[in-house]
């Protein structure tokens, strides 16, 4: 309103098309503002907000129980950010060889009822987490299945000094089917070694190991 006159700005067809193209591009979320509710909130872009947490889907993981999702999982882990495994429950992520991940930031996984299944040649472990800086491990609502093809289903190693010990917290973490090769003895469902303040299990369980 300018001196009682309403002024409208109308985009021409080309400008509107360019705007749509810019917003639809992979960098489009960097053009949109975001402000969290609450006193003292700082303005950011939608892109910055969405990048606080990564999803396996962001890196092309399928979770259909047939596709090898190993590369997608590794790429997601390498962001060193909190990780959402699915977005909807019931996904089964398949890997055809072991994953060893060295972390430099707290490990926070939101499994959301997903399953990780090992489907490679017999190996020492399905999944190994390595820490040398004193981070926290928090794993929520996830099942890891060794399929009787690994000596250990989940291995967690913390090689920090006792002055910087970490914590391992598992909420509804299930591991199943560890088996040592060429023997009838069971393997290790969860193998934890190193300097830890606390190791906590809330719900979940180990079976067929």
C-alpha positions in Angstrom: 0.0 0.0 0.0 1.6 3.3 -1.1 -0.5 6.4 -0.4 -3.7 4.4 -0.5 -2.7 2.7 -3.7 -2.2 -1.1 -3.8 0.8 -2.1 -5.8 1.3 -5.6 -7.2 4.5 -7.0 -8.7 3.7 -9.6 -11.3 6.4 -12.0 -12.6 6.5 -12.5 -16.3 6.5 -16.0 -17.6 10.3 -16.2 -18.0 11.0 -14.9 -14.4 8.4 -17.3 -13.0 10.0 -20.2 -14.9 13.5 -19.3 -13.7 12.2 -19.1 -10.1 10.6 -22.5 -10.4 13.8 -24.0 -11.9 16.0 -22.5 -9.1 13.7 -23.8 -6.3 13.5 -27.3 -8.0 17.3 -27.5 -8.3 19.4 -29.5 -5.9 20.5 -26.2 -4.3 16.9 -24.9 -4.1 16.6 -25.5 -0.3 19.5 -23.1 0.2 17.2 -20.3 -1.1 14.5 -20.8 1.5 14.7 -19.4 5.0 14.0 -21.3 8.2 13.6 -20.0 11.8 13.0 -22.4 14.7 10.3 -21.5 17.2 11.6 -20.2 20.6 13.4 -17.2 22.0 17.0 -16.8 20.7 16.5 -18.9 17.6 18.9 -18.1 14.8 17.8 -17.8 11.1 19.2 -20.5 8.8 18.3 -22.0 5.5 16.1 -25.0 5.0 19.1 -26.7 3.5 21.2 -26.2 6.7 18.3 -27.5 8.8 17.7 -30.6 6.8 21.5 -31.4 6.9 21.5 -31.7 10.7 20.5 -35.4 10.2 21.2 -37.7 7.1 19.1 -40.6 5.9 20.2 -43.7 4.0 17.7 -42.7 1.3 19.8 -39.5 0.7 22.6 -41.8 -0.6 20.5 -44.1 -2.6 19.9 -47.0 -0.2 16.9 -49.1 -1.2 16.3 -51.5 1.7 14.4 -54.1 -0.3 16.4 -57.1 1.1 17.9 -57.8 -2.4 19.9 -54.7 -3.4 23.4 -54.3 -2.0 23.2 -51.1 0.0 26.7 -51.3 1.3 28.1 -48.3 -0.6 25.1 -46.1 0.3 25.5 -47.0 4.0 29.3 -46.2 4.0 28.7 -42.9 2.2 26.0 -41.9 4.8 28.3 -42.9 7.7 31.1 -40.9 6.3 29.2 -37.7 6.9 29.7 -38.3 10.6 26.2 -37.0 11.3 23.2 -38.6 13.1 21.7 -41.2 10.8 18.1 -42.2 10.0 18.0 -45.7 8.6 14.7 -45.6 6.8 11.9 -43.1 7.2 9.4 -45.9 7.2 9.6 -49.1 9.3 10.3 -52.6 7.9 13.2 -51.9 5.5 15.9 -54.6 5.1 19.3 -53.3 4.1 21.6 -55.9 2.6 25.4 -55.8 2.5 27.6 -58.3 0.7 30.8 -57.6 2.6 31.7 -56.3 6.1 31.5 -52.6 7.0 34.2 -51.1 9.3 33.5 -47.4 10.2 35.9 -45.2 12.1 34.0 -42.4 13.8 35.2 -38.9 14.8 31.7 -37.8 16.0 29.0 -39.2 18.2 27.3 -42.2 16.6 23.5 -41.7 16.8 21.4 -44.1 14.7 17.6 -44.0 14.4 17.0 -47.5 13.1 13.2 -47.0 13.0 12.6 -50.8 13.0 15.0 -51.5 10.1 17.1 -54.6 9.6 20.7 -54.8 8.4 21.5 -58.2 6.9 24.9 -59.5 6.1 25.0 -61.6 2.8 28.6 -62.0 1.9 31.3 -64.7 2.3 32.0 -65.8 5.9 33.8 -63.0 7.7 35.0 -61.9 11.1 32.2 -59.4 11.6 29.2 -57.9 9.8 29.6 -54.4 11.2 32.5 -52.8 13.2 32.5 -49.4 14.8 35.9 -47.9 15.7 36.5 -44.9 18.0 39.8 -43.3 18.9 38.5 -39.9 20.1 36.1 -40.7 22.9 32.6 -40.4 21.3 29.2 -41.7 22.4 27.5 -44.6 20.7 23.7 -44.5 20.7 21.8 -47.1 18.6 18.0 -47.1 18.5 15.5 -49.6 17.1 17.7 -51.6 14.8 18.2 -55.3 14.0 21.5 -56.7 12.7 21.4 -60.2 11.2 24.7 -62.0 10.7 22.9 -64.8 8.7 25.3 -67.4 10.3 28.1 -65.9 8.1 30.1 -63.9 10.6 32.0 -64.7 13.8 30.7 -61.4 15.3 27.5 -59.5 14.3 28.4 -56.1 15.8 31.8 -55.2 17.1 32.4 -51.9 18.9 36.0 -50.9 19.7 37.0 -47.8 21.7 40.7 -47.3 21.8 40.8 -44.0 23.7 42.6 -43.6 26.9 40.7 -44.0 30.2 40.7 -40.2 30.5 38.3 -39.9 27.6 36.1 -42.9 27.8 32.8 -43.0 26.0 29.4 -44.6 26.4 27.5 -47.3 24.5 23.7 -47.1 24.7 21.5 -49.5 22.8 17.7 -49.0 22.8 15.9 -51.9 21.3 18.9 -53.2 19.4 18.6 -56.8 18.3 21.4 -59.0 16.9 21.0 -62.5 15.6 22.7 -65.4 13.9 26.4 -65.2 14.5 28.3 -68.4 13.8 32.0 -69.3 13.7 33.0 -71.0 10.5 33.5 -74.7 10.4 32.4 -75.2 14.0 29.2 -75.9 15.8 29.9 -73.3 18.5 28.1 -70.0 18.4 29.7 -66.7 17.6 29.4 -63.3 19.4 26.3 -61.3 18.9 27.8 -58.0 20.3 31.5 -57.7 21.0 32.5 -54.6 22.9 36.1 -53.7 23.9 37.8 -50.6 25.2 37.4 -47.8 27.7 33.7 -47.1 28.4 32.0 -45.1 31.2 28.9 -47.1 30.8 27.4 -49.8 28.6 23.6 -49.8 28.7 21.0 -52.0 27.0 17.4 -50.9 27.1 15.2 -53.6 25.5 16.4 -55.6 22.5 18.3 -58.8 22.7 20.7 -61.4 21.2 19.6 -64.8 19.7 21.0 -67.6 17.7 24.6 -66.6 18.4 
